[in-house]
Amino acid sequence: MEVGKVHSEVKIGAAEKGKTLARIYFDNAATTSLSAEVLEAMMPYLTDKFGNPSSIYSYGRESRMAIENARKSVAKILNAHPSEIFFTSCGTESTNTAICAAVNDLGCKRIISSPIEHHATLHTVEHYHQKGVELSFVKLLPDGHIDMADLERLLSASKEKCLVSLMHANNEIGNMIDIHAVGELCRKYDAIFHSDTVQTVGHFPFDLRNTYVHFITGSAHKFHGPKGAGLLYINENIKIHPYIHGGSQERNMRAGTENLYGIVGFAKALELATANHESDSDIIRSVKAYMMEQLKKHIPSAEFNGDPNGRSLYTVLSVSFPKTEKSEMLLFNLDINNICASGGSACTSGANAGSHVINAIHPGSDRVTIRFSFSKYNTKNEVDAVVAKLKELI
Ligand code: PLP
């Protein structure tokens, strides 16, 4: 199979030997396929250029150079300084590092977050809450956006230094915060601001020098880069201690021999995503709009979660259907029909175990929610095929 292409021919069970089914991949918020150009950029570092970046001889220096070039490139794209860019193993590690640092090094005794954060955030803030840090969740509006007036009320009422941890875009319903508006509130109340930007880095432009935010996170596998390559931006005005102890890698901030090819892949994937942003996002937007249109036309009982026409990821469409004996098996039946979609976040892919996000915005709802998420490789023909199948399966 050509790398990067996901609409592949899949051989099916022995009983139906010889037949093939087209697989449709509509779960790009869970992960994306590795782009051929990214693999090409990584390949030398998986083969010939294997030196340990900490070694002083030429093999090592070559590897070090590749990492520092990747850092410069990522910093330039995000309009940050290279010294603010740290490579990690994933978005989850980056978020854990940021929240841990805010509590342990930056004096935050209260965390303000939301009930619809990714578990990387939710489980981490709950961990610190159990250790005595105060925790408040900001109220949500009916469309799932955070209530900015409530955020200001929480900030102004706090006598303690606050960490505000609010995701830039929700991975299940796509809702986005106004990162500048939240940042300005944090500036006003002298709060530390961490934003989980895993679903937006590589999909939206960033201008970190002109954004009031202390930590943002990224993960290469969400924009056609490799898995196991994460990003943590730490604003230069704050000083924190390492989260992982050991060697002096990542300027003493994250010990452990660097994921050289992952870092090279991260930077290449971000460069490509940035260079092709306009055309790629146009394709994805039109696929999402077409899917909404076709669902409205062919399955009028379908409803959209969140604010899909408003401040929302162009990559994500969260749809709910009335619960029936048939629709309860929807994810499973889509899978049997070679359609990859998700019941919520990647952790719950394959199992429609109640999503904490849907429960927070529609408490007590007994509808069945499916998240479809798109990439530049998806087509309107695939939408037609999925909507036709949904009509049978509902
Ligand atoms: N935050 C959000 C919003 C996500 O969608 C994900 C991945 O699903 C993560 C964090 C975790 O990222 P990673 O898989 O790189 O640990």
Residues whose N, C-alpha, C, O or C-beta is under 5 A from the ligand:
A	BS01	PLP	A29 A30 C90 G91 T92 H118 A120 A169 N171 D196 V198 Q199 S219 A346
